[in-house]
Every structure is written in C-alpha cells, then in structure tokens.
Amino acid sequence: MAKKKTNKMTQSKDFVSDFRQSAPYIHAHRGKTFVLAFSGDAVADEHFPLLVQDIALLNSLGVRLVIVHGARPQIEQCLKQRKANSEYVNGIRVTDAVAMECTRDAVGSIRVQIEALFSAGIANSPMAGARIHVASGNFITARPYGIRDGVDFGYTGQIRKLNTEAILRNLDARSIVMLSPLAYSVTGEVFNVNSEQVATFTASAINADKLIFLLDGKGLRDARSKILRQLTRHDAEKILASRRKLDPETRVHLHSAIEAGQNGVERVHLIPVSTEGALLQELYTRDGAGTLVTASDYEVSRQATIDDIGGIIELIQPLEEQGMLIRRSREQLEMTIDQFYVMERDGLITACAMLIPYPENNMAELACLAVHADYRNAGRGDSMLQFAEKQASGLGLDALFVLTTQASHWFRERGFETLKMADLPVKRRSLYNYHRNSRVYFRSLKT
C-alpha cells in the first residue's frame, strides 16, 4: 500500500513539474496563428482521433489554427475500386475526369470524418465540452496547371489566390479553418491541388507564426539516427544540395520550409506523427519531438522591449527570492527596460542581462544576469555575457564591472578580477548596499 502511495505521489509531482515547464510555451503560443498540415495516411491511421484531440487542445489553449489535410491514399483506393489508374508526371498527379470524381469523393468523406471527430463531446473523454466549430469552404481560387512538356494535367490545378479575409474572420471567431486539396476557379470549375502547396501558400498569405508538417516517415535525422532538432533555412538548403540520401517526403518538406521562410514564415516544424502526442511535445516541451527550420538563428539576443517585462520577471524573481539579485519592482523594470537585453528562443525569454553605462568612467555595470531554469548549463550565461560585452564595446566603453554575493567563482572563471570599492564610479558607489556586502569584479574589454 505504501509503495502504491509513493508511486502516486511521484506521478503527481511529475505531472506538476511537466505542467509548470509547459507554461512558458502556453503563454508564447496563445493568440498565435499556426498552419498544420497532415497527409491522407494520417487521416486513415487508427490513432487519428488522438491527433484530433491534440489539435482540439491547441485550440482550447488559444492557438488560432488552420488545418490542411491530404487525401492521396483515399483517392488511390477509390480509383482502385473503379479499376482506373492515375498517372504521375514529375510527382504531380494527372487528374482526369475519373480521378477528379475520386478526389471529390475522398475529400468529402474526409471532411465529414474530421468534422465528426471535432464534434464529439462524450463525457469523461478528452473532447468533453470542447464545442469546436470547424469552418471549411471555397477559400482557394485556382487555375489549370495546363499542358506541360506535352502532358495535359487535366483537372490538376495551381493556386492563384486565397480568401485571407474570410479565413482570418473565422480564426477571429475561434473557429478551426479546414482546407483540403480542392480549389475553385472563377468559372466554377473544381481543381485538384497539392495539399502541401496549400499549406505553404496559406501560411505565407495569412502571415502565420508557424507552419507545421506532420510527417508519415521518421523525419530528418543525423548520422546516429537521432532527430535533428533545429536548422536554419541556410542549413536546409545545404542538406538539399548535398549528396545526402533523403526520403522523398522529407525532401519535399524541406523545400516547402525554405519556400515558406522566403515568404515570411519564421518557423516551420517537421514532426514525425508516428509518436503519439508528438505535436504537443514539439510545441510545449523544451526538447520537442521534431525538426524546427527557422528563417534565421533559432535563438537570438536583442534589446529588450516593454513586452519582455513578464519574461524578465520570470527569470529574475527566483534569484531575488534567493538573495542573489536585489529586488526590482515592475515599475523599476519598465523605467529601465532600455538597459536590458534578452535572449529569445521561439517566443520564450531564456536569458537576460542589464547593462548600466557610466561613460564618464569608460565602464558599464553588468547586472541582472539570469538564465531560465530549464536552460541552464548550456552556455547561455556565457552567450549573454559576450553579448553584453559587445554592446558595451559598441558604446566605446573599456570595462565591465559586476557586484555579486553568490556568483563570485562564475565571474572569476571568466577572467573577472577583484575591483576596489574606490575604483567604482562615484554614482555607483553612492548606491552601494553595505547590508548585502557584495563583492566587486571587473573585466577589461580592451583587446
């Protein structure tokens, strides 16, 4: 009995810890717009209802969602039943009249299936009380793909434009917008379009914060078969240009990630859907479950803004409680925000530092250096220090000094030397708190 109780307590602590660690991501993603694409194979999988539940959870957490589904296996099955074949040229389906009928049937069936799953609200189930509205319709206008190299692609279409106003209106109403591989022409025709292109085009057109592809395969992996966690767009281009063997799905998704990045989408996620809950893991845990392709560096250091106050407080408050930093009110932070710098990772503030210049002494004080508890021991403190030194040098200052009560060794290991109180700038000396009895260190910035 005691062992059972211990296990329960351990599980409870794990849950609380995990939930707390997800909080920064919940805050970061709330109100953001994501385009989420998945294949017809994902729809046909027996675990698809679980994926729908995870998508519903994103919606309940305040994420604005556009979902794009594929239908290839469903179309192929319909063609097989009709004893018809469908030709592919350069990876693009030639859509004749029969294939078009099958596409419409498959998309209609998938639409009903997805809407039914989002409508489910059985008590004691993850969907209980969800009440999610799904909006779908003729949001996409297309034109014929036409005749290429003598091949008539029939009812295969090419996207012309998107009714972004209608999509954004539905997102504002907290609906999930669902797009399919069907598009319509101004003459009333229906075309079969590539779902991957729909997702990429849509993410760019509505200025989505993220484009997410759920992969049927194992995803992008390194030489040891481990998921590559993050890439810049330049890294992705190098991988595609190399002789590295990539499965067709990964190659296509990397091309889409690059295209989306070139059109303003900062973050593209490639997530293997085979792992249950991979979507939630990728978005709400530190390490994620897939590959993030960014337009620029994934983690950036920059000047803080008033919008970063909440993130800075989250970093420095625990250190204030431990007596490592002096307490600063929100009002004080707002008044001195132009002296703060932050390190940001996908909307989360992972480190911060304050730089107070004393130009008359050619010095600057480094204060409030803090790193998020989940990101310590990974060199971010050093990165923040280097960034602060660069800013100080840019101001024409020759040295940095710090006052610390509990981090003396950390600074000494990085070349800081003891500084006499008399050598502090007069303004700073007058503010010295003798009750704290802080030690003073400095480091020259001269090369």
VEXRO-448294 format. One line per 2 residues: number of its first residue (from 1); their letters; for each residue z, x, y of C-alpha. Coordinates in Angstrom, 3 decimals. Layout:
% VEXRO-448294
NUM> A> Z:X:Y  ...
END
This chain:
% VEXRO-448294
1> MA> 0.000:0.000:0.000  0.897:2.847:2.378
3> KK> -2.442:4.522:1.633  -4.314:1.305:2.486
5> KT> -2.440:1.040:5.771  -3.257:4.694:6.614
7> NK> -6.961:4.118:5.910  -6.931:1.048:8.126
9> MT> -5.276:2.959:10.957  -7.803:5.809:10.596
11> QS> -10.716:3.359:10.688  -9.212:1.659:13.723
13> KD> -8.815:4.987:15.571  -12.388:5.999:14.655
15> FV> -13.704:2.694:15.989  -11.789:3.003:19.250
17> SD> -12.891:6.624:19.701  -16.562:5.802:18.979
19> FR> -16.471:2.785:21.268  -14.979:4.795:24.109
21> QS> -17.589:7.522:23.659  -20.360:4.929:23.908
23> AP> -19.011:3.584:27.223  -20.882:6.062:29.478
25> YI> -24.165:5.102:27.803  -23.385:1.383:28.129
27> HA> -22.906:1.901:31.872  -26.002:4.108:32.147
29> HR> -28.333:1.651:30.344  -27.112:-1.606:31.888
31> GK> -29.834:-3.126:34.075  -32.449:-0.603:32.900
33> TF> -35.855:-1.621:31.528  -36.897:-0.432:28.075
35> VL> -40.186:-0.996:26.241  -39.574:-0.958:22.485
37> AF> -42.481:-0.713:20.019  -42.368:-1.147:16.252
39> SG> -45.025:-1.493:13.583  -46.034:-4.318:11.295
41> DA> -44.460:-2.308:8.456  -41.108:-2.510:10.241
43> VA> -41.533:-6.288:10.525  -42.294:-6.546:6.809
45> DE> -39.274:-4.438:5.821  -36.327:-6.263:4.248
47> HF> -33.987:-4.719:6.845  -35.955:-6.077:9.811
49> PL> -33.313:-8.788:10.529  -30.801:-5.962:11.111
51> LV> -33.154:-4.378:13.648  -33.447:-7.721:15.444
53> QD> -29.650:-7.907:15.575  -29.542:-4.450:17.177
55> IA> -32.188:-5.495:19.714  -30.123:-8.602:20.476
57> LL> -27.103:-6.365:21.047  -29.070:-4.288:23.572
59> NS> -29.903:-7.499:25.387  -26.241:-8.548:25.443
61> LG> -25.333:-5.116:26.881  -27.575:-5.762:29.865
63> VR> -30.743:-3.884:28.844  -33.982:-5.502:30.038
65> LV> -36.288:-5.451:27.014  -39.994:-5.703:26.356
67> IV> -40.737:-5.539:22.630  -44.192:-4.771:21.244
69> HG> -44.953:-5.392:17.574  -47.787:-4.219:15.389
71> AR> -49.479:-6.215:12.630  -51.655:-3.816:10.641
73> PQ> -50.285:-4.443:7.086  -50.222:-8.197:7.688
75> IE> -53.862:-8.109:8.814  -54.809:-5.979:5.797
77> QC> -53.082:-8.413:3.452  -54.966:-11.348:4.987
79> LK> -58.290:-9.515:4.634  -57.481:-8.709:1.014
81> QR> -56.776:-12.361:0.295  -60.159:-13.236:1.775
83> KA> -61.801:-10.408:-0.157  -63.016:-8.888:3.089
85> NS> -62.976:-5.282:4.286  -62.230:-3.834:7.703
87> EY> -63.835:-0.608:8.838  -62.112:2.045:10.928
89> VN> -64.018:4.471:13.158  -62.017:7.330:14.698
91> GI> -58.824:5.460:13.815  -59.903:2.278:15.618
93> RV> -60.449:-0.973:13.722  -63.881:-2.569:13.937
95> TD> -62.849:-6.205:14.411  -65.473:-8.620:13.132
97> AV> -65.038:-12.412:13.099  -63.065:-12.428:9.822
99> AM> -60.810:-9.591:10.946  -60.217:-11.445:14.220
101> EC> -59.140:-14.565:12.360  -56.782:-12.491:10.246
103> TR> -55.386:-10.798:13.362  -54.647:-14.152:14.980
105> DA> -53.043:-15.493:11.811  -50.928:-12.362:11.336
107> VG> -49.774:-12.210:14.956  -48.944:-15.915:14.978
109> SI> -46.900:-15.585:11.806  -45.032:-12.526:13.112
111> RV> -44.329:-14.250:16.411  -42.738:-17.217:14.638
113> QI> -40.738:-14.881:12.377  -39.350:-12.859:15.289
115> EA> -38.566:-15.928:17.403  -36.740:-17.487:14.455
117> LF> -34.617:-14.369:13.963  -33.679:-14.276:17.655
119> SA> -32.812:-17.971:17.499  -30.389:-17.580:14.593
121> GI> -26.785:-18.166:15.624  -24.777:-18.697:12.456
123> AN> -21.031:-18.375:12.980  -19.439:-15.115:11.773
125> SP> -22.807:-13.319:11.976  -23.906:-10.651:14.488
127> MA> -26.180:-13.225:16.160  -23.427:-15.814:16.693
129> GA> -23.525:-17.061:20.277  -26.400:-14.764:21.248
131> RI> -28.676:-17.511:22.639  -31.581:-15.216:23.406
133> HV> -34.774:-16.524:24.944  -37.989:-14.798:23.891
135> AS> -40.967:-15.037:26.243  -44.480:-14.410:24.983
137> GN> -47.926:-15.376:26.203  -51.176:-14.212:27.744
139> FI> -49.689:-11.309:29.699  -52.503:-8.866:28.823
141> TA> -56.093:-9.005:30.039  -58.692:-7.033:28.068
143> RP> -62.381:-6.324:27.878  -64.512:-5.496:24.813
145> YG> -64.228:-1.958:23.505  -68.006:-2.295:23.184
147> IR> -70.525:-0.158:21.348  -69.571:3.489:20.869
149> DG> -71.926:6.000:19.208  -73.957:3.102:17.882
151> VD> -70.941:1.281:16.405  -70.272:-2.254:17.650
153> FG> -66.482:-2.711:17.607  -66.814:-6.491:17.866
155> YT> -63.573:-8.178:18.921  -61.696:-4.918:19.378
157> GQ> -60.511:-4.823:22.966  -59.492:-2.374:25.662
159> IR> -56.649:-3.211:28.043  -57.700:-3.947:31.625
161> KL> -54.503:-5.071:33.306  -51.080:-6.548:32.778
163> NT> -49.453:-9.526:34.453  -46.496:-7.436:35.587
165> EA> -45.129:-10.129:37.909  -44.773:-12.611:35.055
167> IL> -43.153:-10.014:32.788  -40.662:-8.913:35.460
169> RN> -39.863:-12.534:36.280  -38.939:-13.159:32.643
171> LD> -36.898:-9.964:32.488  -35.033:-11.035:35.633
173> AR> -34.189:-14.267:33.802  -32.651:-12.131:30.977
175> SI> -35.391:-13.084:28.512  -36.765:-10.622:25.993
177> VM> -40.509:-10.330:26.569  -42.557:-10.032:23.378
179> LS> -46.075:-8.572:23.421  -48.495:-8.479:20.498
181> PL> -51.787:-6.738:19.646  -53.667:-9.717:21.139
183> AY> -55.197:-9.728:24.626  -57.362:-12.167:26.516
185> SV> -60.437:-11.943:28.724  -61.273:-13.829:31.913
187> TG> -63.995:-15.613:29.910  -61.441:-16.976:27.434
189> EV> -62.106:-14.590:24.557  -59.373:-13.088:22.394
191> FN> -59.349:-9.391:21.514  -57.515:-7.193:19.046
193> VN> -55.882:-4.316:20.931  -53.853:-1.344:19.709
195> SE> -50.114:-2.123:19.844  -49.275:1.499:20.658
197> QV> -51.568:1.338:23.687  -49.994:-1.972:24.687
199> AT> -46.548:-0.358:24.681  -47.659:2.755:26.589
201> FT> -49.681:0.785:29.158  -46.845:-1.702:29.684
203> AS> -44.151:0.959:30.132  -46.207:2.579:32.878
205> AI> -47.213:-0.690:34.555  -43.659:-2.056:34.878
207> NA> -42.081:1.356:35.664  -39.901:1.229:32.551
209> DK> -36.940:3.571:32.366  -37.635:4.265:28.688
211> LI> -40.439:3.855:26.175  -39.131:3.728:22.611
213> FL> -41.239:4.033:19.461  -39.634:3.176:16.128
215> LD> -41.368:5.333:13.525  -42.081:4.412:9.916
217> GK> -42.042:8.064:8.839  -39.454:10.833:9.081
219> GL> -40.154:11.684:12.698  -40.618:15.055:14.366
221> RD> -38.716:17.780:12.509  -38.179:21.510:12.747
223> AR> -38.760:24.173:10.066  -35.466:23.213:8.389
225> SK> -36.468:19.535:8.236  -33.975:18.589:10.937
227> IL> -34.891:16.127:13.674  -35.994:17.813:16.898
229> RQ> -33.569:16.254:19.346  -35.399:16.840:22.601
231> LT> -38.666:18.118:24.019  -40.225:18.352:27.434
233> RH> -43.719:16.976:27.853  -44.943:20.571:28.010
235> DA> -43.269:21.276:24.637  -45.023:18.243:23.148
237> EK> -48.384:19.468:24.441  -47.792:22.882:22.850
239> IL> -46.928:21.291:19.485  -50.117:19.225:19.546
241> AS> -52.189:22.277:20.482  -50.666:24.404:17.700
243> RR> -51.745:24.551:14.074  -48.598:22.803:13.016
245> KL> -49.091:20.075:10.422  -48.113:16.668:11.776
247> DP> -48.445:13.301:10.097  -50.930:11.006:11.906
249> ET> -48.173:8.680:13.167  -46.194:11.484:14.839
251> RV> -49.347:12.950:16.376  -50.310:9.593:17.881
253> HL> -46.792:9.012:19.242  -46.662:12.466:20.849
255> HS> -49.960:11.745:22.602  -48.506:8.436:23.812
257> AI> -45.337:10.172:25.029  -47.415:12.626:27.058
259> EA> -49.589:9.847:28.498  -46.548:7.759:29.428
261> GQ> -44.918:10.763:31.077  -48.038:11.441:33.126
263> NG> -47.872:7.844:34.345  -44.279:7.895:35.497
265> VE> -42.189:7.098:32.386  -39.432:9.716:32.422
267> RV> -38.038:9.193:28.913  -39.852:8.489:25.619
269> HL> -37.880:8.213:22.367  -39.354:8.677:18.879
271> IP> -36.865:7.200:16.394  -37.289:7.033:12.588
273> VS> -36.469:3.428:11.764  -35.568:4.209:8.138
275> TE> -31.971:4.990:9.141  -30.021:1.785:9.615
277> GA> -28.770:1.461:13.182  -30.917:4.388:14.365
279> LL> -31.827:2.554:17.583  -28.165:2.145:18.572
281> QE> -27.363:5.709:17.508  -30.125:7.082:19.695
283> LY> -29.099:5.135:22.778  -25.311:5.067:22.536
285> TR> -24.211:8.324:20.903  -24.202:11.890:22.138
287> DG> -26.492:13.380:19.483  -28.790:10.405:18.928
289> AG> -30.996:9.827:15.887  -34.494:10.714:17.054
291> TL> -36.521:12.859:19.436  -36.415:12.457:23.195
293> VT> -39.528:13.547:25.088  -38.898:13.968:28.806
295> AS> -41.276:14.437:31.698  -39.093:17.334:32.855
297> DY> -35.918:19.045:31.678  -33.644:16.653:29.835
299> EV> -30.549:17.780:31.718  -30.762:18.598:35.414
301> SR> -28.346:19.923:38.024  -28.672:18.435:41.506
303> QA> -26.953:17.471:44.737  -24.571:14.536:44.176
305> TI> -25.085:11.168:45.847  -22.723:8.312:46.598
307> DD> -23.922:6.633:43.376  -22.394:9.506:41.367
309> IG> -18.820:8.833:42.534  -17.932:6.857:39.398
311> GI> -19.208:9.607:37.106  -17.372:12.316:39.059
313> IE> -14.106:10.367:38.904  -14.505:10.021:35.134
315> LI> -14.799:13.822:34.854  -12.008:14.929:37.187
317> QP> -9.400:12.213:36.599  -8.169:13.569:33.209
319> LE> -7.887:17.072:34.750  -5.963:15.659:37.704
321> EQ> -3.549:13.994:35.292  -3.044:17.342:33.521
323> GM> -2.338:19.041:36.857  -5.414:21.266:36.611
325> LI> -7.008:19.736:39.723  -5.453:18.286:42.850
327> RR> -5.777:14.515:43.147  -8.577:13.171:45.314
329> SR> -8.903:9.539:46.310  -12.212:7.723:46.063
331> EQ> -12.318:7.707:49.869  -11.927:11.513:49.943
333> LE> -14.721:11.889:47.389  -17.013:9.648:49.397
335> MT> -16.321:11.632:52.571  -17.083:14.976:50.873
337> ID> -19.851:13.858:48.477  -22.368:16.150:50.219
339> QF> -20.333:19.124:48.932  -20.596:18.021:45.276
341> YV> -23.183:18.966:42.690  -23.625:17.281:39.335
343> ME> -25.323:17.895:36.017  -27.018:14.759:34.697
345> RD> -28.174:14.009:31.170  -30.165:10.806:30.714
347> GL> -28.203:8.961:33.402  -24.813:10.376:32.347
349> IT> -22.918:12.834:34.583  -21.912:15.650:32.203
351> AC> -20.508:18.183:34.689  -19.691:18.543:38.367
353> AM> -18.577:21.129:40.904  -17.659:21.156:44.574
355> LI> -18.844:23.880:46.944  -16.992:24.199:50.260
357> PY> -18.686:26.745:52.554  -16.838:28.975:55.017
359> PE> -19.833:30.532:56.809  -17.681:32.399:59.315
361> NN> -16.279:34.386:56.364  -19.549:34.511:54.353
363> MA> -17.686:32.793:51.494  -17.587:29.456:49.690
365> EL> -14.854:27.853:47.631  -15.756:26.572:44.177
367> AC> -13.615:23.541:43.397  -13.531:20.544:41.060
369> LA> -15.469:22.327:38.316  -15.292:19.857:35.411
371> VH> -17.236:19.112:32.231  -17.331:15.825:30.317
373> AD> -15.020:15.916:27.283  -17.930:15.178:24.910
375> YR> -19.993:18.109:26.217  -17.540:20.995:26.383
377> NA> -18.047:24.285:24.539  -21.808:24.070:25.035
379> GR> -22.233:26.294:28.085  -22.318:23.549:30.713
381> GD> -19.426:25.068:32.649  -21.383:28.323:32.892
383> SM> -24.532:26.450:33.910  -22.660:24.579:36.632
385> LQ> -21.126:27.835:37.873  -24.544:29.513:38.015
387> FA> -25.989:26.519:39.859  -23.143:26.640:42.412
389> EK> -23.685:30.377:42.910  -27.379:29.754:43.528
391> QA> -26.550:27.107:46.152  -24.067:29.445:47.853
393> SG> -26.602:32.287:47.914  -29.144:29.872:49.385
395> LG> -26.707:29.277:52.248  -26.622:33.030:52.891
397> LD> -23.042:33.442:51.606  -21.853:36.621:49.903
399> AL> -18.986:35.474:47.650  -17.354:32.601:45.805
401> FV> -13.603:32.107:45.518  -11.563:29.715:43.383
403> LT> -7.962:28.558:43.284  -6.738:27.729:39.793
405> TQ> -3.486:27.062:37.942  -4.659:26.881:34.323
407> AS> -8.154:28.371:34.091  -7.490:31.963:35.184
409> HW> -8.830:33.511:31.975  -12.029:31.454:32.077
411> FR> -12.869:32.779:35.538  -11.755:36.330:34.790
413> ER> -14.006:36.396:31.702  -16.884:35.608:34.043
415> GF> -16.259:38.503:36.398  -13.929:36.921:38.936
417> ET> -11.357:39.309:40.399  -7.975:38.722:41.995
419> LK> -8.103:37.993:45.709  -5.145:38.421:48.055
421> MA> -3.981:35.364:49.945  -4.515:37.246:53.209
423> DL> -8.226:37.559:52.387  -8.753:33.804:52.178
425> PV> -10.459:32.133:55.133  -7.843:31.103:57.717
427> KR> -8.783:27.413:57.395  -8.288:27.515:53.631
429> RS> -5.042:29.495:53.890  -3.543:26.786:56.084
431> LY> -4.241:24.210:53.349  -2.729:26.281:50.525
433> NY> -0.253:24.258:48.430  2.656:26.593:47.645
435> HR> 4.126:23.982:45.283  1.089:24.350:42.993
437> NS> 1.231:28.150:43.254  -2.476:28.509:42.444
439> RV> -3.957:31.923:41.714  -6.907:33.041:43.790
441> YF> -10.007:34.764:42.396  -13.366:35.716:43.846
443> RS> -16.755:36.982:42.752  -19.318:38.744:44.858
445> LK> -22.800:37.208:44.984  -24.464:40.383:46.212
447> T> -26.967:41.846:43.777
END
